[in-house]
Amino acid sequence: MADDRQHDRASAPACRRGTQGQRGADAQGLGRSRGGLSTKIHAATEALGLPIRLIGTPGQRNDIALAHDLIDGIDADAAIAERPYDRDLYKGRNRIERFFNKLKQFRRVATRYDKLLANFMGFVKLAAIAIWLK
C-alpha cells in the first residue's frame, strides 16, 4: 500500500526550525528575587548622566556578571562602580541614580507592561533617547 503523505520523515514544524532566539523565561527576562519577579536594567552613562549603554537581565542576576559587557569598548578616563560608602565616588554615582529616576518617570518602564524582555528594553531605550533630547 502506497503512503500518500507529503511529509515522509519526522521533523520540527516550520515555525520552530532554525534559530528563533530565546523562548520561555529567558525571553521574558523575569527573575525571582526577594521582592518577587523583577528585571534589572544595567546602565553605563557619560559624565553628565546621559545613558551610553543599557542591558536588561532577570532580577536575580548578579550585577558584576555583566560589568565587562557593559563597559567593553567604552573609552573612559574613569569608571564608577557601586560603592555606597566612598564619599567621592558617591558624588559621581549620584548622576547615574538621577538617570534612573528620570527613566522611572516613564510609566511603561516603571511598571513593565511588556511581557518580553526585547520589547521592554526597546521602550527603555526609547525613553533613554527622550532623556537625551530634553
NUTOR-26281 format. One line per 2 residues: their letters; for each residue x, y, z of N, C-alpha, C. Coordinates in Angstrom, 2 decimals. Each point is the difference from the previous one (the first is absolute). Layout:
! residues N
a) X/Y/Z/X/Y/Z/X/Y/Z; ...
//
This chain:
! residues 134
ma) 0.84/-1.17/0.00/-0.84/1.17/0.00/0.89/1.25/0.00; -0.28/0.92/-0.86/0.80/1.21/-0.15/-0.36/1.02/1.08
dd) 1.02/0.74/0.43/-0.19/1.03/1.00/-0.11/1.34/-0.72; -1.17/0.63/0.07/-0.24/1.23/-0.74/0.32/1.28/0.79
rq) 0.63/-0.16/1.16/0.32/1.19/0.78/1.11/0.80/-0.68; -0.07/1.33/0.12/1.03/0.85/-0.59/1.27/0.01/0.83
hd) -0.14/-0.13/1.30/1.16/0.04/0.87/0.43/-1.43/0.32; 1.08/-0.42/-0.61/0.42/-1.38/0.16/0.94/-0.22/1.18
ra) 0.40/1.05/0.69/0.87/-0.18/1.16/-0.43/0.98/1.10; 0.27/-0.39/1.21/-0.36/0.84/1.14/0.99/1.15/0.12
sa) -0.51/1.18/0.22/0.86/1.17/0.22/-0.80/1.02/0.80; 0.70/1.00/0.46/-0.65/1.06/0.77/-0.89/0.81/-0.92
pa) -1.09/0.55/0.53/-0.84/0.86/-0.83/0.80/1.18/-0.55; -0.45/0.52/-1.11/0.73/1.08/-0.68/0.18/1.22/0.91
cr) -0.96/0.27/0.85/0.11/1.18/0.86/1.05/-0.17/1.10; 0.46/-1.24/0.26/0.98/-0.22/1.06/1.35/-0.45/-0.54
rg) 0.19/0.00/-1.30/1.31/-0.36/-0.57/0.95/1.18/0.09; 1.29/-0.30/0.11/1.03/1.04/-0.01/0.06/0.73/1.32
tq) 0.67/1.14/-0.02/0.16/0.77/1.22/-1.05/1.10/0.03; -0.74/0.03/1.06/-1.02/1.03/0.14/0.23/0.85/1.24
gq) 1.12/-0.14/0.64/0.28/0.79/1.18/-0.45/-0.71/1.26; -0.15/0.76/1.05/-0.34/-0.57/1.29/-1.49/-0.32/0.07
rg) -0.31/-0.96/0.85/-1.39/-0.38/0.24/-0.22/-0.14/1.50; -1.23/0.06/0.42/-0.33/-0.25/1.39/0.47/1.09/0.94
ad) 0.46/-0.42/1.16/0.40/0.95/1.05/1.18/0.87/-0.44; 0.90/-0.54/-0.81/1.14/0.80/-0.47/-0.47/1.16/-0.88
aq) -1.00/-0.24/-0.82/-0.50/1.06/-0.88/-0.74/1.07/0.78; -0.59/-0.38/1.14/-0.74/0.96/0.79/0.90/0.84/0.89
gl) 1.18/-0.51/0.31/0.95/0.76/0.81/-0.47/0.23/1.42; -0.83/-0.89/0.52/-0.48/0.13/1.36/0.79/-0.93/0.91
gr) 0.44/0.50/1.11/0.74/-0.81/0.95/-0.60/0.13/1.38; 0.08/-1.04/0.75/-0.56/0.02/1.35/1.03/0.56/0.97
sr) -0.42/0.98/0.75/0.84/0.57/1.05/-0.86/0.09/1.27; 0.52/0.60/1.04/-0.74/0.07/1.25/-1.33/0.73/-0.14
gg) -0.05/0.98/-0.88/-1.22/0.79/-0.18/-0.98/-0.59/-0.99; 0.33/-1.12/-0.59/-0.87/-0.62/-1.01/0.69/-0.02/-1.35
ls) -0.78/0.01/-1.07/0.57/-0.02/-1.35/0.46/1.41/-0.38; 1.19/0.08/-0.56/0.53/1.31/-0.36/0.98/-0.10/-1.15
tk) 0.33/1.15/-0.55/0.98/0.13/-1.08/0.97/1.10/0.40; 1.29/-0.23/-0.24/1.01/1.03/0.28/0.39/0.69/-1.28
ih) 0.22/1.29/0.11/0.54/0.78/-1.12/1.40/0.43/0.42; 1.00/-0.43/-0.74/1.38/0.39/0.26/0.30/1.16/-0.96
aa) 0.58/1.07/0.52/0.23/1.19/-0.82/1.42/0.51/0.14; 0.53/0.48/-1.10/1.26/0.75/-0.02/-0.37/1.40/-0.49
te) 0.44/1.01/0.73/-0.32/1.38/-0.37/1.28/0.79/-0.21; -0.14/1.12/-0.68/1.14/0.88/-0.17/0.05/0.97/1.17
al) 0.90/0.97/-0.03/0.27/0.86/1.16/-1.20/0.81/0.46; -0.91/0.33/-0.90/-1.17/0.78/0.37/-1.19/-0.86/0.41
gl) 0.17/-1.31/0.00/-1.08/-0.89/0.41/-0.90/-0.44/-1.13; 0.40/0.23/-1.24/-0.80/-0.45/-1.14/0.44/-1.42/-0.38
pi) -0.94/-0.87/-0.34/0.32/-1.41/-0.23/0.82/-0.23/-1.26; 0.95/-0.92/0.11/0.80/-0.42/-1.15/-0.36/-1.42/-0.40
rl) -0.16/-0.88/1.00/-0.32/-1.40/-0.28/-0.97/-0.51/1.05; -1.01/-0.76/-0.45/-1.01/-0.57/0.89/-0.12/-1.49/-0.28
ig) -0.01/-0.81/1.06/-0.16/-1.45/-0.12/-1.04/-0.44/1.02; -0.94/-0.84/-0.42/-1.02/-0.52/0.90/0.25/-1.46/0.33
tp) -0.21/-0.39/1.26/0.20/-1.38/0.44/-1.10/-0.38/0.98; -0.19/-1.30/0.24/-0.92/-0.41/1.06/0.45/0.54/1.36
gq) -0.95/0.18/0.91/0.27/0.67/1.27/1.00/-0.68/0.91; 0.14/-1.32/-0.08/0.92/-0.68/0.92/1.44/0.02/-0.51
rn) 0.23/0.50/-1.19/1.34/0.00/-0.59/0.91/0.96/0.75; 1.21/-0.42/0.27/0.96/0.80/0.74/0.44/1.20/-0.85
di) 0.21/1.13/0.63/0.40/1.21/-0.73/1.37/-0.15/-0.65; 0.91/-0.68/0.66/1.36/-0.10/-0.51/0.08/-0.90/-1.23
al) -0.99/-0.86/-0.20/0.02/-0.94/-1.12/0.04/0.72/-1.35; -0.58/1.18/-0.09/-0.04/0.73/-1.27/0.87/1.25/-0.01
ah) 0.80/0.19/1.02/0.82/1.21/0.09/0.95/0.12/-1.19; 0.62/-1.11/-0.39/0.93/0.04/-1.13/-0.74/0.33/-1.30
dl) -1.14/-0.64/-0.23/-0.78/0.28/-1.21/-0.49/1.45/-0.03; -0.29/0.54/1.17/-0.54/1.34/0.08/1.03/1.07/-0.37
id) 1.25/-0.19/0.42/1.00/1.04/-0.27/0.96/-0.36/-1.12; -0.17/-1.18/-0.59/0.88/-0.43/-1.09/-0.13/0.94/-1.20
gi) 1.10/0.54/-0.46/0.02/0.87/-1.17/-0.26/1.46/0.31; -0.25/0.34/1.24/-0.23/1.40/0.38/1.34/0.59/0.45
da) 0.40/1.06/-0.65/1.26/0.67/0.35/-0.30/1.03/1.07; 0.44/-0.29/1.22/-0.29/0.90/1.12/1.25/0.20/0.84
da) 0.10/1.16/0.62/1.10/0.28/0.91/-0.21/-0.66/1.36; -1.28/-0.17/0.38/-0.32/-0.60/1.30/-1.32/-0.74/-0.09
ai) -0.17/-0.98/0.85/-1.26/-0.73/0.12/-0.43/0.04/1.46; -1.29/0.21/0.22/-0.53/0.06/1.36/-0.88/-1.22/0.20
ae) 0.41/-0.83/0.94/-0.80/-1.17/0.34/-0.75/0.27/1.29; -0.82/-0.95/0.40/-0.81/0.20/1.19/0.83/-0.21/1.26
rp) 0.35/1.09/0.66/0.68/-0.02/1.30/-0.66/1.10/0.83; -1.08/-0.33/0.68/-0.80/1.05/0.65/0.69/0.74/1.13
yd) 1.10/-0.52/0.55/0.62/0.65/1.15/1.19/0.87/-0.37; 0.40/0.00/-1.25/1.10/0.85/-0.44/-0.57/1.37/-0.38
rd) 0.34/1.01/0.76/-0.60/1.32/-0.14/0.22/0.62/-1.38; 1.22/-0.11/-0.53/0.30/0.61/-1.29/-0.71/-0.72/-1.14
ly) -0.03/-1.33/0.06/-0.68/-0.74/-1.05/-1.51/0.17/0.06; -0.54/0.25/1.17/-1.44/0.18/0.13/-0.47/1.22/-0.78
kg) 0.81/1.04/-0.03/-0.38/1.20/-0.76/-0.14/-0.30/-1.49; 0.90/-0.81/-0.54/-0.10/-0.38/-1.40/-1.12/-1.00/-0.25
rn) -0.19/-0.90/0.94/-1.05/-1.01/-0.14/-1.39/0.63/0.06; -0.09/1.15/0.64/-1.27/0.70/0.10/-0.57/0.33/-1.38
ri) 0.86/0.27/-0.95/-0.46/0.29/-1.37/-0.70/-1.21/-0.62; 0.52/-1.18/0.26/-0.63/-1.22/-0.52/-1.34/-0.21/0.67
er) -0.06/0.23/1.30/-1.26/-0.14/0.73/-1.05/0.99/-0.52; 0.44/1.22/-0.32/-0.93/0.98/-0.57/-0.50/-0.44/-1.36
ff) 0.85/-0.67/-0.79/-0.46/-0.54/-1.29/-1.11/-1.03/0.22; 0.18/-0.90/0.97/-1.02/-1.01/0.27/-1.30/0.66/0.50
nk) 0.10/1.07/0.76/-1.20/0.72/0.43/-0.73/0.61/-1.19; 0.73/0.56/-0.95/-0.62/0.53/-1.22/-0.64/-1.13/-0.80
lk) 0.66/-1.15/-0.05/-0.52/-1.14/-0.75/-1.30/-0.50/0.61; -0.09/0.02/1.31/-1.21/-0.47/0.69/-1.18/0.94/-0.16
qf) 0.22/1.20/-0.51/-1.10/0.92/-0.27/-0.85/-0.48/-1.17; 0.54/-0.90/-0.81/-0.75/-0.59/-1.09/-0.77/-1.19/0.58
rr) -1.31/0.12/0.01/-0.85/-0.98/0.67/0.20/-1.41/-0.53; 0.19/-0.12/-1.29/0.16/-1.32/-0.61/1.28/-0.68/0.45
va) 1.02/0.77/0.31/1.25/-0.56/0.52/-0.17/-0.36/1.48; -0.61/0.87/0.77/-0.13/-0.22/1.44/-0.87/-1.21/0.32
tr) -1.02/-0.26/-0.82/-0.92/-1.10/0.31/0.21/-1.23/-0.86; 0.83/0.10/-1.01/0.31/-1.10/-0.92/-1.26/-0.69/-0.52
yd) -0.65/0.63/-0.95/-1.18/-0.57/-0.63/0.35/-1.09/-1.00; 1.19/0.04/-0.57/0.38/-0.94/-1.05/0.36/-1.36/0.57
kl) -0.43/-1.05/-0.70/0.29/-1.36/0.46/1.43/-0.41/-0.34; 0.44/0.29/-1.21/1.31/-0.44/-0.46/1.07/1.04/0.33
la) 1.18/-0.49/0.36/1.12/0.88/0.36/0.41/0.88/-1.18; -0.02/-0.54/-1.21/0.39/0.78/-1.19/-0.93/1.19/-0.19
nf) -1.30/-0.18/0.20/-0.95/1.10/-0.14/0.18/1.03/1.11; 0.20/-0.49/1.23/0.21/0.89/1.14/1.26/0.84/-0.20
mg) 1.11/-0.65/-0.38/1.25/0.74/-0.19/-0.10/0.96/-1.18; -0.80/-0.34/-0.99/-0.23/0.94/-1.10/-0.62/1.29/0.50
fv) -0.98/-0.11/0.89/-0.61/1.21/0.55/0.93/0.71/0.96; 0.81/-0.75/0.76/0.98/0.62/0.89/0.96/0.86/-0.84
kl) 0.43/-0.53/-1.12/0.92/0.76/-0.87/-0.70/1.19/-0.63; -1.28/-0.14/-0.32/-0.76/1.13/-0.52/-0.13/1.09/1.07
aa) -0.24/-0.39/1.24/-0.06/0.97/1.10/1.36/0.65/0.21; 1.09/-0.77/-0.16/1.35/0.56/0.14/0.27/1.04/-1.10
ia) -0.50/-0.25/-1.18/0.14/0.98/-1.09/-0.74/1.28/0.36; -1.20/-0.15/0.57/-0.76/1.19/0.42/0.75/0.78/1.07
iw) 0.68/-0.71/0.90/0.80/0.68/1.04/1.16/0.74/-0.65; 0.64/-0.59/-1.01/1.09/0.66/-0.71/-0.50/1.30/-0.67
lk) -1.22/-0.04/-0.54/-0.51/1.15/-0.76/-0.51/1.15/0.87; -0.22/-0.25/1.29/-0.48/1.07/0.89/1.05/1.01/0.30
//
